[in-house]
Amino acid sequence: MAKFERTKPHVNIGTIGHVDHGKTTLTAAITKALALRGKAQRMNYEDIDNAPEEKARGIT
């Protein structure tokens, strides 16, 4: 059986939900949990919520 080798340096996370139902909070919590395990860079809520991509699409 072949062994899986991760070659991508990142993983994209997408969340779908209604306005003000905690999508950004969930994403921040996921990155915190992964960062504690040394598998991701932690993103604060404010960093995610104020991302240029969010502003460009009129999300925040």
Secondary structure, DSSP 8 states (H G I E B T S, - for coil): --------S---------TTSSHHHHHHHHHHHHHHTTSS----HHHHHT-HHHHHTT--
